């Protein structure tokens, strides 16, 4: 079973967001990295780019497949995880520690559309 962390928000496209104040750290879940296999490349937006809830902001490529990254919330990118440029496999080591982008969230009400840990666990069990 994939690891799921309490206190995070989860999307049906297997992204998570960890909220700290007005900021959110977005990455892919443990379930997603296991499904993808060895991650070889992460395509990330630039700092100051806008992201929109439910829309693509980049991609993760593995030896098996490429998968679009869908933002769980809208906001402005304030930081990208530059470590992933040199070592994308960090996502396989710990998907939750190795977030992809940090955004300033523009509408916290969008978080209500996401799943909590229990709902996401049940969602994954049906996949």
N, C-alpha and C positions, 0 to 999 in steps of 0.2 A: 504494500500500500504506500502511496506517495505521502510525503510529509505535508501537513496542513497546519498553519500557525494561527492560533486564536488572536483576535484583535486586528487582523488585516481584512481588507475587502477583496472580493474575487469576482472575476467576470466569466461569462460562459466561454469566452475565447481563451481562457486559462492565463490571463494576466492577473497580477495582484497589485494592490496599492497599499502602502504603509503610510498613514497620515500622521504628520507631525506639525501641529499648528496649521498654517495656511499652505503647507507644502505636502506633496505626495511623492513617494519613491515608488516607481513603477517598474515591474520586471515580469518575467514569466514564472509560473509556478513549478514546483517539483514534478507534478504530474506531467506538465508540458515538456520539461527538459528530458524526462525519462522517455516520453513518446518520440521525441526528436532524435535522441541518441547524441553522439558526440557533436557539440556545437563548434563550428569552424569559422563562423563569421557573424557579426552583429551589425546591422545597418541601423544607425541612429540618426535622429534629426540634429540640427544645430541648435546651440544655445540661442535663445530669443525666438525660436520657432513657436508657432501656436499649434496646439494639439486639440482635437475635438473628441468628445466622448463618442465611442462607437466607430471612430474612423482610424485608418491606418497611420502609424507614425514611423514605421521602420519594418525591419524583418530580421528573423533569426534563421541562419542556414546551418544545416548539419550535413553529415555525410549521406544521410537518408533523404532529407527533404528541406524545403524552405517554407517558412511559415511567417505570414504577416503578423506584425504586432499591432494590436488594436488598443487604443487608449481607453481606459475605464472612465476617465474624467476629462473635462476641458480645462485648458490652462496654458501657461507659457513655460517653455523649457528653460530652466535656470541652470541646469548642470547635466552633463552626460557622464556616464561611467567610463572614463578614458582607459581604465585598466582592461576593459573588454576589447579594445582595439588591438592590443598586443596579445591578449590571452582570453579569447572568447570561451574557452573551455572552463573558465571559472564558474560559468552558469551551471555546468554539470557537477562541479564540486559542491556548490551550495547556491541554489537558485534564489533563495530568499535573501542571502547576504549580498549577492552580486546583482543588485538592481541595475536597470538599464538607463532610465532617465529620472531626473528630479524635476517636478513641475510646481509652479505656483498655481494652486487650484483656483479657478475663476468662479465656480459654482458648487459649493459643498452639498447642495441638495442632490446632485447627481450621484452621490455616494449611496443614497437610498435605493438606487436601481441595482446595486451590486449585492452579491451574496456574502454572508458571514461564513466563518470556518465550517460550521455544521452543515449549512446548506450546500456549500461547495463540496464537502466530503460526499454528501448524498448524490450530488450531481455527477461527480467522478465515478462513483460506483455504478452508475447507469451507462457510462460511456463504453 
